[in-house]
Amino acid sequence: MKACDLYIRMSASEKRFVLWFTGLPSSGKTTLARVLSDKLRDMGVKVELLDGDKVRKRLSSDLGFSKRDREIHAQRVAYLSKLLSRNGIVSIVSLISPYKMSRQQAREHVGDRFIEGWTKCSLETCMKRDVKGLYKKALEGEISDMTGVQDPYEDPVNNEITVDTEHNSIDKCAARILHYLVERNYLKVPQPA
């Protein structure tokens, strides 16, 4: 039986968590986060999707895309996700968060409920996907500080889980994440009565 096919429920004794997806633009972070959010909601889990772009419009509209501004934005998202988690809501974060230090600070802020997931995908494939047309604009000089073009993306080295979104379907990646969550007791499979 596949992990994604299991009926999974959360009990008061189970850990609420923050699943923080990092990856290049167009690597599949947001799509994967949406699919997982829907699957968890269908299972009766209280979950909130914190999409970096949407949160930026509401909580970080005062910030640009400099390294410092990106770090501040990540800190705000980490704070919000910690509050949600502490109050019984699973947070799924979809945020480029290109710098190792920012992700480490988010981990330290959230604590042992922090799960870093890397949507691994080559820059070439992300540029071909170019979901929002940002790579094209960056290459034409319309955008500066574009992650992967003018600004670096620092690959995770100590993340809990990596999903290859370049060579695997989003459903397969979601199933892998759900299996991980069950294995680590973040989600439990109910025992037969």
RAJOVEN-V349139 format. One record per helix or strand of 2 or more residues. SS is the DSSP state (alpha for helix, beta for strand). FROM is the first residue (numbers start at 1). TO is the last residue. If there is no record, write none. Layout:
# RAJOVEN-V349139
ss = (SS,SS)
from = (FROM,FROM)
to = (TO,TO)
This chain:
# RAJOVEN-V349139
ss = (alpha,beta,beta,alpha,beta,alpha,alpha,beta,alpha,beta,alpha,alpha,beta,alpha,beta)
from = (3,8,18,29,47,52,67,90,100,114,123,134,161,170,188)
to = (5,9,22,42,51,59,86,94,110,120,129,139,164,183,189)
